[in-house]
Amino acid sequence: MPRVDRVTPGPGQESAWDYPRPPRCEITRRHIRIVFGGVTIADTRRAVRVLETSHPPVYFIPPADIAMEYLEPSPRRSFCEWKGKAHYYAVSAGGRTAPDAAYSYADPEPGFERIMDYIAFYAGPMDSCMVDGEEVTPQPGRFYAGWITKDVVGPFKGAPGTEFW
């Protein structure tokens, strides 16, 4: 594995390099809000965040806190060695569509039961993804769905040259 210059967290921050591998699920009461096409797609204080070494948190939202009428199942599937088989959703609102912009695990692997049927959104295609009122920065790269906030430091996997971290 190449050498990674871990950023030392400051007061009130945590390092993605202190997150475990395999990942851990934890319930969070932080306020998560997602807007697309001028519509609030999700609004919750009942998310589960998944924490994995070198990745910013991925927030999974309960379907009850999502305007599900704006999500359409997609034929896309993927596999995570930790969480299992994922299926995807297109998000459509305000005359726009973001294909494969959200995903979920209907039958997650043991240890990830907390995220069963919860949905994670890629921040990049959305108009706004916020954690406690802070606009997030999407995790670099096209594959990962982590949300970067000022309280999490990296560097983060996903940028060119990080594929072997």
Beta strands, then each sheet from edge to edge (+ up, - down):
strand 1: 14-15
strand 2: 24-28
strand 3: 32-36
strand 4: 39-44
strand 5: 47-51
strand 6: 58-61
strand 7: 71-80
strand 8: 84-93
strand 9: 96-104
strand 10: 119-121
strand 11: 128-131
strand 12: 134-135
strand 13: 137-138
strand 14: 147-148
strand 15: 152-153
sheet 1: 1+ 15+
sheet 2: 2+ 5- 6+ 10- 9+ 8- 7+
sheet 3: 4+ 3- 11+ 12-
sheet 4: 13+ 14-
end
